[in-house]
Amino acid sequence: MEHTSRKELDHEFQEYYLSSSVPSMKVGLTVTLLLFISYAVNNRILFSDSIEQQYFFRFGLIVPTLVVSLAVLFITPLKKYLSLIFILVNLFSCLAIYYVGVTSDITSRGYNYYYAWVMLVMIGMHTFYRIRFRDLIILNALQFMAYFSATLVNHSYSISFLYFNHLFFVVSVTTLGFFISYIFQSLNWKNFLHQKALTENYHRLIQEVKERKEAQDELATSERQYHEALDSFPDWVIAVDRNMNIKMVNSPLKQVAAEAGLPGNLIGMNIERSFPFINKEEIDNVRAVFETGRISIGELSFEFGGQQVFVETRTLPMIRNNRVEQVMVVTRDRSREKEIEALKLKNAETKETMLKEIHHRVKNNLAIVISLLSMQGSKNNDPEFQKLIRDIELRIRSMALIHEHLYRSENFDKIPLSNYIQSLVSMISSTFSGHNISLKMELEEILVNIETALPLGLITNELLTNAYKYAYPDMSEGIVSLKLETIDPDGFRLTVSDNGIGLPEGFDLRNQETLGMFIIRLLIEQLDGSINITTGGGVSACITVPDCKYIN
């Protein structure tokens, strides 16, 4: 109602006032019409010779007003025009009042009934017609003006006593009609407001009931979907209150509990008594979540159904009004995963043992090859043949060292390059023990895989062997330096240098046809690296590998 303007409210009241009065108007107008007709008929039969009969016929002019008013009340399509029709018929009554007064003789005996008839017409309008109070005042004023005008025309004022008495009664009845109409409208206005308020409250109540029902339906749907979602989880889900009483259990846990012989209905039961296999530490963890309101993740192992079960638990707080009301424990059975992890670990250990054995056998086989080469070399006194056998042995030994490191290492994916080079240098220097050469090494800790370590070892073997063989022909003292360093972003650089006699003039690695130089070029390409050889006060070979994903 507070959203309705005054104009709209008045219009709505007028429709209510008119429509609610239709039944009483029908009865009132019908009774009035019947009384008027019966009165006229009785006077016609009983007093047919009376001179007053002429006034009764004139008074009958009000009959069309009553008939039309009564007829429109029964015609449904005309109901929206009732106010307009009632105004028109009452305007006609003004004309009837004026006509009867003007055509009446004030000296005749029946004239004294004229003012009484006018009062009946006026009071009838106020009693029967439920139109706006403003319109009633205007119509009543017009009726009074019609009566007053008629009395002036027929000179009834000449009989002053009767004139003023009649006028007094007409004015009194007019005033009384005003009060009757005002009281009717005031009472109906209050009833209208009360009824409107009741209607609005009723509709508001209906809307609230509807919204509450919709909210309850949505809540029920949400709760059903919530339980269906929880039941669809393969995990075990349980919710407990602060007293550790079970409030919710999903279907997978119910099924497991039933198979284990636990009670079918767990709701309301204490979790410690219902699931005695849960250790005290987990129960304390649930209680801690009530206090902290933080999610807790843990693992739990217990015997259930004759089997050892490994589970992962997630303890989640359910907060309402800034307080943890319940705690939900989501438990995932990881027994199968644990078995798979144990199997993978066992397979990895087996694989590691087999790889160690393989590297050990490869190392031994290479040692056998070296022994065979040594035996073959000992049977031939040709110096060139002896050098050839020694070079082959060194190359094989460099490869055997890799397998030696892998056999002794606990990580087959990464080889400590500095340790490998140190072992390789020691092996080569012991082979050329007759040379008076000092070794200087600066090696950073770098981890590489076997695909990088093996070719780099062979390259180092060739460069270091060449330094021993050709840098100091007169077996004089010398220094051989090895430097291993990392470079950005993921590469490394190995520099092998000596202070020997240097290279012959016009030396070009690309034009060298020896097996050693061919091996160096081939292996550098395999590493996607590069080599830079400089001479001057000795030889310096710098091998750069720009990208090695295994560098640490």
Backbone hydrogen bonds, N-H to C=O, Kabsch-Sander energy under -0.5 kcal/mol:
donor,donor_aa,acceptor,acceptor_aa,energy
4,T,1,M,-1.7
9,L,5,S,-2.5
10,D,6,R,-2.6
11,H,7,K,-2.2
12,E,8,E,-2.5
13,F,9,L,-2.5
14,Q,10,D,-2.5
15,E,11,H,-1.9
16,Y,12,E,-2.2
17,Y,13,F,-3.6
18,L,14,Q,-2.4
19,S,15,E,-2.7
20,S,16,Y,-2.7
21,S,17,Y,-0.7
22,V,18,L,-0.5
22,V,19,S,-0.7
25,M,21,S,-2.6
26,K,22,V,-2.5
27,V,23,P,-2.0
28,G,24,S,-2.9
29,L,25,M,-2.8
30,T,26,K,-2.1
31,V,27,V,-2.7
32,T,28,G,-2.5
33,L,29,L,-2.5
34,L,30,T,-2.4
35,L,31,V,-2.6
36,F,32,T,-2.6
37,I,33,L,-2.3
38,S,34,L,-2.9
39,Y,35,L,-2.6
40,A,36,F,-2.2
41,V,37,I,-2.8
42,N,38,S,-2.6
43,N,39,Y,-2.2
44,R,40,A,-2.1
45,I,41,V,-2.2
46,L,42,N,-3.1
47,F,43,N,-2.0
50,S,47,F,-1.1
53,Q,50,S,-1.3
54,Q,51,I,-1.2
55,Y,52,E,-1.2
56,F,52,E,-1.3
57,F,53,Q,-1.9
58,R,54,Q,-1.3
59,F,55,Y,-3.1
60,G,56,F,-0.9
61,L,58,R,-2.2
62,I,59,F,-1.8
63,V,60,G,-1.8
65,T,61,L,-0.5
66,L,62,I,-1.9
67,V,63,V,-2.9
68,V,64,P,-3.0
69,S,65,T,-2.2
70,L,66,L,-2.4
71,A,67,V,-2.7
72,V,68,V,-2.3
73,L,69,S,-0.9
74,F,70,L,-0.6
74,F,71,A,-1.5
75,I,71,A,-0.6
75,I,72,V,-0.5
76,T,74,F,-0.8
78,L,75,I,-1.1
79,K,76,T,-1.9
81,Y,78,L,-1.7
82,L,79,K,-1.2
85,I,81,Y,-2.5
86,F,82,L,-2.9
87,I,83,S,-1.9
88,L,84,L,-2.1
89,V,85,I,-2.7
90,N,86,F,-1.7
91,L,87,I,-1.7
92,F,88,L,-2.0
93,S,89,V,-1.5
94,C,90,N,-1.3
95,L,91,L,-1.6
96,A,92,F,-2.3
97,I,93,S,-2.5
98,Y,94,C,-2.3
99,Y,95,L,-2.8
100,V,96,A,-2.7
101,G,97,I,-2.1
102,V,98,Y,-2.5
103,T,99,Y,-2.2
104,S,101,G,-0.9
106,I,104,S,-0.6
108,S,105,D,-1.4
111,Y,108,S,-0.9
112,N,109,R,-0.9
113,Y,110,G,-1.6
114,Y,111,Y,-1.7
115,Y,111,Y,-0.6
116,A,112,N,-0.5
117,W,113,Y,-2.5
118,V,114,Y,-2.4
119,M,115,Y,-2.2
120,L,116,A,-2.2
121,V,117,W,-2.4
122,M,118,V,-2.5
123,I,119,M,-3.0
124,G,120,L,-2.3
125,M,121,V,-1.8
126,H,122,M,-1.9
127,T,123,I,-1.7
128,F,124,G,-2.9
129,Y,125,M,-1.7
130,R,128,F,-0.6
131,I,129,Y,-1.1
136,L,132,R,-2.3
137,I,133,F,-2.3
138,I,134,R,-2.0
139,L,135,D,-2.8
140,N,136,L,-2.9
141,A,137,I,-2.4
142,L,138,I,-2.3
143,Q,139,L,-2.6
144,F,140,N,-2.4
145,M,141,A,-2.5
146,A,142,L,-2.5
147,Y,143,Q,-2.4
148,F,144,F,-3.1
149,S,145,M,-2.7
150,A,146,A,-2.1
151,T,147,Y,-2.1
152,L,148,F,-1.4
153,V,149,S,-2.2
154,N,150,A,-2.6
155,H,152,L,-0.5
156,S,151,T,-1.6
157,Y,151,T,-0.7
158,S,155,H,-1.6
159,I,156,S,-1.5
160,S,158,S,-1.2
163,Y,159,I,-2.7
164,F,160,S,-2.7
165,N,161,F,-1.9
166,H,162,L,-3.0
167,L,163,Y,-2.7
168,F,164,F,-2.2
169,F,165,N,-2.2
170,V,166,H,-2.3
171,V,167,L,-2.7
172,S,168,F,-2.7
173,V,169,F,-2.8
174,T,170,V,-2.5
175,T,171,V,-2.8
176,L,172,S,-3.0
177,G,173,V,-2.6
178,F,174,T,-2.0
179,F,175,T,-2.2
180,I,176,L,-2.6
181,S,177,G,-2.8
182,Y,178,F,-2.8
183,I,179,F,-2.8
184,F,180,I,-2.8
185,Q,181,S,-2.8
186,S,182,Y,-2.7
187,L,183,I,-2.8
188,N,184,F,-2.6
189,W,185,Q,-2.6
190,K,186,S,-2.3
191,N,187,L,-2.5
192,F,188,N,-2.9
193,L,189,W,-2.7
194,H,190,K,-2.8
195,Q,191,N,-3.1
196,K,192,F,-3.2
197,A,193,L,-2.8
198,L,194,H,-2.9
199,T,195,Q,-3.1
200,E,196,K,-3.4
201,N,197,A,-3.0
202,Y,198,L,-2.8
203,H,199,T,-3.3
204,R,200,E,-3.1
205,L,201,N,-2.9
206,I,202,Y,-3.2
207,Q,203,H,-3.0
208,E,204,R,-3.0
209,V,205,L,-3.1
210,K,206,I,-2.8
211,E,207,Q,-3.4
212,R,208,E,-3.1
213,K,209,V,-2.7
214,E,210,K,-3.0
215,A,211,E,-3.0
216,Q,212,R,-3.0
217,D,213,K,-3.1
218,E,214,E,-3.2
219,L,215,A,-2.9
220,A,216,Q,-3.1
221,T,217,D,-3.0
222,S,218,E,-3.4
223,E,219,L,-3.1
224,R,220,A,-2.7
225,Q,221,T,-3.1
226,Y,222,S,-2.7
227,H,223,E,-2.7
228,E,224,R,-2.9
229,A,225,Q,-2.9
230,L,226,Y,-2.3
231,D,227,H,-2.8
232,S,228,E,-1.6
233,F,229,A,-0.7
233,F,230,L,-0.7
236,W,331,T,-3.0
237,V,235,D,-0.5
238,I,329,V,-1.8
239,A,248,M,-2.4
240,V,327,V,-2.3
241,D,245,N,-2.0
242,R,325,E,-0.5
244,M,241,D,-2.0
246,I,269,M,-3.2
247,K,239,A,-3.6
248,M,239,A,-1.3
250,N,237,V,-2.1
254,K,250,N,-2.0
255,Q,251,S,-2.7
256,V,252,P,-2.2
257,A,253,L,-2.8
258,A,254,K,-2.5
259,E,255,Q,-2.3
260,A,256,V,-1.6
261,G,258,A,-1.2
262,L,257,A,-2.9
266,L,264,G,-0.8
268,G,246,I,-3.4
269,M,266,L,-2.0
271,I,244,M,-2.6
274,S,270,N,-2.4
275,F,271,I,-2.3
278,I,275,F,-1.7
283,I,279,N,-1.4
284,D,280,K,-2.7
285,N,281,E,-1.6
286,V,282,E,-1.9
287,R,283,I,-2.2
288,A,284,D,-1.9
289,V,285,N,-1.5
290,F,286,V,-1.3
291,E,287,R,-1.1
292,T,288,A,-2.8
293,G,289,V,-2.6
296,S,315,T,-2.2
298,G,313,T,-2.5
300,L,311,V,-2.7
302,F,309,V,-2.2
304,F,302,F,-0.5
304,F,307,Q,-3.2
307,Q,304,F,-1.3
309,V,302,F,-3.4
309,V,307,Q,-0.5
311,V,300,L,-3.1
312,E,332,R,-2.5
313,T,298,G,-3.0
314,R,330,V,-2.2
315,T,296,S,-3.3
316,L,314,R,-0.7
316,L,328,M,-3.5
318,M,326,Q,-2.9
319,I,317,P,-0.7
320,R,323,R,-2.9
323,R,320,R,-0.8
325,E,318,M,-2.0
325,E,323,R,-0.9
326,Q,318,M,-1.5
327,V,240,V,-2.4
328,M,316,L,-3.0
329,V,238,I,-3.3
330,V,314,R,-2.8
330,V,328,M,-0.6
331,T,236,W,-3.4
331,T,329,V,-0.6
332,R,312,E,-2.9
332,R,330,V,-0.5
333,D,331,T,-0.5
334,R,310,F,-2.8
334,R,332,R,-0.6
338,K,334,R,-2.7
339,E,335,S,-2.2
340,I,336,R,-2.3
341,E,337,E,-3.0
342,A,338,K,-2.7
343,L,339,E,-2.3
344,K,340,I,-3.0
345,L,341,E,-2.6
346,K,342,A,-2.4
347,N,343,L,-2.8
348,A,344,K,-2.9
349,E,345,L,-2.5
350,T,346,K,-2.5
351,K,347,N,-3.2
352,E,348,A,-2.8
353,T,349,E,-2.3
354,M,350,T,-2.5
355,L,351,K,-2.9
356,K,352,E,-2.5
357,E,353,T,-2.2
358,I,354,M,-2.7
359,H,355,L,-3.1
360,H,356,K,-2.4
361,R,357,E,-2.6
362,V,358,I,-2.9
363,K,359,H,-2.5
364,N,360,H,-2.3
365,N,361,R,-2.9
366,L,362,V,-2.7
367,A,363,K,-2.2
368,I,364,N,-2.2
369,V,365,N,-2.3
370,I,366,L,-2.6
371,S,367,A,-2.4
372,L,368,I,-2.5
373,L,369,V,-2.6
374,S,370,I,-2.6
375,M,371,S,-2.5
376,Q,372,L,-2.5
377,G,373,L,-2.8
378,S,374,S,-2.0
379,K,375,M,-0.7
379,K,376,Q,-0.8
380,N,377,G,-1.3
386,Q,382,D,-2.4
387,K,383,P,-2.5
388,L,384,E,-2.2
389,I,385,F,-2.5
390,R,386,Q,-2.1
391,D,387,K,-2.6
392,I,388,L,-2.2
393,E,389,I,-2.5
394,L,390,R,-2.5
395,R,391,D,-2.1
396,I,392,I,-2.5
397,R,393,E,-3.0
398,S,394,L,-2.3
399,M,395,R,-1.5
400,A,396,I,-2.5
401,L,397,R,-2.3
402,I,398,S,-1.0
403,H,399,M,-1.4
404,E,400,A,-2.1
405,H,401,L,-2.6
406,L,402,I,-2.5
407,Y,403,H,-2.3
408,R,404,E,-1.6
409,S,405,H,-1.3
415,I,448,V,-4.1
417,L,415,I,-0.9
417,L,446,I,-3.2
420,Y,416,P,-2.0
421,I,417,L,-2.4
422,Q,418,S,-2.4
423,S,419,N,-2.3
424,L,420,Y,-2.3
425,V,421,I,-3.0
426,S,422,Q,-2.3
427,M,423,S,-2.1
428,I,424,L,-2.3
429,S,425,V,-2.9
430,S,426,S,-1.9
431,T,427,M,-1.4
432,F,428,I,-2.0
433,S,430,S,-0.9
435,H,432,F,-1.5
437,I,435,H,-1.3
438,S,478,G,-3.1
440,K,480,V,-2.7
442,E,482,L,-2.8
444,E,442,E,-0.5
444,E,484,L,-1.7
446,I,444,E,-0.8
448,V,415,I,-2.2
452,T,449,N,-1.0
453,A,449,N,-2.6
454,L,450,I,-2.2
456,L,452,T,-1.7
457,G,453,A,-2.4
458,L,454,L,-1.9
459,I,455,P,-2.4
460,T,456,L,-2.6
461,N,457,G,-2.4
462,E,458,L,-2.2
463,L,459,I,-2.6
464,L,460,T,-2.8
465,T,461,N,-2.4
466,N,462,E,-2.3
467,A,463,L,-1.8
468,Y,464,L,-2.0
469,K,465,T,-2.4
470,Y,466,N,-3.2
471,A,466,N,-0.7
471,A,467,A,-1.2
472,Y,467,A,-0.5
475,M,472,Y,-1.5
478,G,436,N,-1.2
480,V,438,S,-2.9
481,S,497,S,-2.9
482,L,440,K,-2.8
483,K,495,T,-2.3
484,L,442,E,-3.1
485,E,493,R,-2.4
487,I,491,G,-2.5
490,D,546,P,-0.7
491,G,487,I,-1.9
492,F,545,V,-2.1
493,R,485,E,-3.2
494,L,543,I,-2.7
495,T,483,K,-2.7
496,V,494,L,-0.5
496,V,541,A,-2.6
497,S,481,S,-2.4
497,S,495,T,-0.5
498,D,539,V,-2.3
499,N,479,I,-0.9
501,I,471,A,-1.7
507,F,504,P,-1.3
511,N,508,D,-1.4
512,Q,509,L,-1.1
518,F,514,T,-2.0
519,I,515,L,-2.6
520,I,516,G,-2.1
521,R,517,M,-2.5
522,L,518,F,-2.5
523,L,519,I,-2.4
524,I,520,I,-2.2
525,E,521,R,-1.8
526,Q,522,L,-1.8
527,L,523,L,-1.6
528,D,525,E,-1.3
529,G,524,I,-2.6
530,S,544,T,-2.0
532,N,542,C,-2.1
534,T,532,N,-0.5
534,T,540,S,-2.6
536,G,538,G,-2.1
540,S,534,T,-2.9
541,A,496,V,-2.9
542,C,532,N,-2.7
542,C,540,S,-0.6
543,I,494,L,-3.3
543,I,541,A,-0.6
544,T,530,S,-2.8
544,T,542,C,-0.5
545,V,492,F,-2.7
548,C,490,D,-2.6
551,I,548,C,-1.9
